[in-house]
Each structure stands twice: as C-alpha cells, then as structure tokens.
C-alpha cells in the first residue's frame, strides 16, 4: 500500500444522512424567519418559547436585567451582538418547522442537558464562539431521529 492509500484507509467512513421530506406545510411562527429587530426576538423568546430573562441572558453572555430592558416596548436599547439571538432563532426554527417540537418544547431543548460529550446545555454553548455549530448539529440529529421513528411507525 502506498502512503496515500494507507491514509485513506485510516480515515473514518462518513455515511450520508437520510433525507426526509415533510409531506405537509407546518404552521410557522413568523418571527422564526424574522431577523430585523433584536428586541422583538427577545420578546418572542420570552413570551412564546417561554425562556426566562436569565436563560436568554445566559445565551447572550449578559445579565437578566439587560434582557428585561431589551424586552421593554419603550426601550431604545438593543443588544450590540445579536448573533446569539439569531443562533437561538435558527435552532428553534429547525426544531419547530420540522414538526418535531412546539415552541415551548424547543425552549425545553435549549435549557436541557442534551449536547454530548459532556451533556452541555445549549443555551450556555450558544454564548461561546463555536457553540452554535455544535448545538445545530445536535438539533439536526434530534430532528432526524424523530423523523426516522415516525417514518418507521407509519411503515409498520
């Protein structure tokens, strides 16, 4: 064997993930596609996804009082870095638009210990630099597993 053949043999084999298509349109929350006003997103996460100000603050890397000010309808303050809010929006959209979870259940996903290898909490990981990619992969795997189970249940 040549060196390149040995290297190829040593690489793990990546298998394509199954792709499942949704058969019907699922009612989507308009703010899941909305990226404009971060204050509206903070209110959405608090009111619809049922995250506390402290939980939103954890993902944003700030304090609960700051999030409370952002949520105020009279507030003129907005977060400087909206990336964590947008990251949460993408994760919730993935879980909800797939039909796997409701908005409140997606909030439960964000606050639960579901991210291997250390059973990390997604909200805490989203505050980090590369946490979003890891949380999104876990959420996608979760969605895929549920859709596979549903497909198997309907086949039987």
FIPAMAR-892964 format. One record per residue (C-alpha): residue number from 1; x, y, z. Coordinates in steps of 0.05 Angstrom, whole numbers, plus 5000, padded with zeros to 4 digits. Layout:
N
SITE  pos     u     v     w
SITE  NUM     X     Y     Z
...
REM end
This chain:
156
SITE  pos     u     v     w
SITE    1  5000  5000  5000
SITE    2  5024  5070  4985
SITE    3  5022  5125  5036
SITE    4  4960  5157  5006
SITE    5  4923  5090  5006
SITE    6  4942  5080  5079
SITE    7  4917  5150  5096
SITE    8  4851  5137  5060
SITE    9  4842  5070  5096
SITE   10  4855  5103  5163
SITE   11  4802  5157  5152
SITE   12  4734  5144  5182
SITE   13  4680  5129  5131
SITE   14  4627  5183  5130
SITE   15  4558  5159  5112
SITE   16  4506  5203  5081
SITE   17  4449  5222  5128
SITE   18  4379  5201  5106
SITE   19  4339  5259  5078
SITE   20  4266  5262  5097
SITE   21  4217  5308  5064
SITE   22  4159  5340  5101
SITE   23  4094  5319  5069
SITE   24  4053  5379  5091
SITE   25  4064  5452  5107
SITE   26  4072  5463  5181
SITE   27  4047  5527  5211
SITE   28  4108  5570  5221
SITE   29  4117  5626  5271
SITE   30  4132  5689  5231
SITE   31  4187  5712  5278
SITE   32  4226  5648  5265
SITE   33  4242  5676  5196
SITE   34  4250  5747  5221
SITE   35  4318  5776  5233
SITE   36  4303  5850  5240
SITE   37  4291  5877  5310
SITE   38  4331  5840  5364
SITE   39  4284  5869  5417
SITE   40  4226  5834  5383
SITE   41  4265  5769  5383
SITE   42  4280  5776  5457
SITE   43  4205  5786  5470
SITE   44  4189  5726  5425
SITE   45  4236  5680  5463
SITE   46  4208  5704  5529
SITE   47  4134  5703  5510
SITE   48  4128  5645  5460
SITE   49  4188  5600  5473
SITE   50  4180  5611  5548
SITE   51  4253  5626  5563
SITE   52  4266  5668  5624
SITE   53  4306  5733  5621
SITE   54  4362  5696  5656
SITE   55  4363  5640  5604
SITE   56  4364  5689  5547
SITE   57  4419  5727  5584
SITE   58  4459  5663  5590
SITE   59  4458  5653  5515
SITE   60  4474  5727  5503
SITE   61  4530  5729  5554
SITE   62  4497  5786  5593
SITE   63  4452  5797  5654
SITE   64  4378  5784  5663
SITE   65  4364  5858  5676
SITE   66  4395  5876  5610
SITE   67  4349  5828  5573
SITE   68  4290  5856  5612
SITE   69  4307  5925  5587
SITE   70  4313  5899  5515
SITE   71  4244  5867  5520
SITE   72  4212  5932  5543
SITE   73  4167  5961  5488
SITE   74  4191  6031  5506
SITE   75  4265  6012  5505
SITE   76  4311  6043  5455
SITE   77  4368  5997  5475
SITE   78  4385  5936  5434
SITE   79  4440  5884  5440
SITE   80  4506  5901  5407
SITE   81  4518  5829  5387
SITE   82  4454  5797  5361
SITE   83  4489  5733  5338
SITE   84  4467  5692  5399
SITE   85  4394  5714  5389
SITE   86  4398  5696  5316
SITE   87  4431  5629  5334
SITE   88  4374  5613  5381
SITE   89  4324  5633  5326
SITE   90  4357  5584  5277
SITE   91  4357  5527  5327
SITE   92  4284  5538  5347
SITE   93  4264  5544  5274
SITE   94  4298  5478  5258
SITE   95  4262  5443  5315
SITE   96  4193  5475  5304
SITE   97  4190  5479  5228
SITE   98  4207  5406  5223
SITE   99  4145  5390  5262
SITE  100  4185  5354  5316
SITE  101  4174  5403  5374
SITE  102  4128  5460  5393
SITE  103  4156  5529  5411
SITE  104  4154  5514  5486
SITE  105  4186  5445  5475
SITE  106  4241  5478  5435
SITE  107  4254  5522  5496
SITE  108  4259  5458  5537
SITE  109  4310  5432  5487
SITE  110  4352  5496  5495
SITE  111  4353  5490  5570
SITE  112  4364  5415  5577
SITE  113  4429  5375  5580
SITE  114  4429  5346  5511
SITE  115  4495  5363  5479
SITE  116  4549  5309  5481
SITE  117  4602  5293  5503
SITE  118  4593  5330  5569
SITE  119  4517  5336  5569
SITE  120  4523  5411  5560
SITE  121  4464  5459  5559
SITE  122  4452  5491  5490
SITE  123  4439  5560  5520
SITE  124  4507  5560  5552
SITE  125  4542  5536  5489
SITE  126  4509  5590  5445
SITE  127  4547  5644  5484
SITE  128  4613  5614  5460
SITE  129  4646  5624  5394
SITE  130  4636  5556  5362
SITE  131  4576  5532  5404
SITE  132  4524  5546  5350
SITE  133  4553  5495  5302
SITE  134  4554  5441  5355
SITE  135  4483  5456  5380
SITE  136  4456  5458  5309
SITE  137  4486  5390  5294
SITE  138  4455  5361  5357
SITE  139  4387  5392  5340
SITE  140  4391  5365  5269
SITE  141  4408  5296  5294
SITE  142  4349  5300  5342
SITE  143  4302  5320  5286
SITE  144  4329  5265  5241
SITE  145  4319  5212  5295
SITE  146  4247  5233  5308
SITE  147  4231  5235  5234
SITE  148  4261  5166  5224
SITE  149  4219  5139  5282
SITE  150  4156  5169  5253
SITE  151  4172  5141  5184
SITE  152  4183  5072  5214
SITE  153  4119  5076  5254
SITE  154  4078  5093  5192
SITE  155  4112  5037  5152
SITE  156  4090  4984  5203
REM end
